[in-house]
Amino acid sequence: MIVRIMGEGQFEMPEESLARLNELDDALEAALDDEQSFPAALTALLEGVRRSGTRVPDEELFTSDVVLPAAEATAAEVRELLTDEGLIPD
């Protein structure tokens, strides 16, 4: 799976990392209405991608399976990207 973090680049994610990313995605969704926990939940999801994924060189371009918001995104911007499965499909 290829995950793009807006403004940062693409990451190739190993299959075994997807369950953990879905947990972080669920936590972010739950935090959307809580100004206190939202920034930490977004940071945790993005850090999970950075830690588990392999950065795709900028000169290579793949179709992204998932597009995640930038670290400075607002809750409203994240809501616009949500699907029925959250940001990361199950």
SULZICOR-V62025 format. One record per helix or strand of 3 or more residues. SS is the DSSP state (A for helix, B for strand). FROM is the first residue (numbers start at 0). LEN is the number of residues. Records with the same first field share a line. If there is no record, write none. Layout:
SS = FROM-LEN, FROM-LEN
//
This chain:
B = 1-4, 8-4, 65-3
A = 14-17, 34-18, 74-7
//
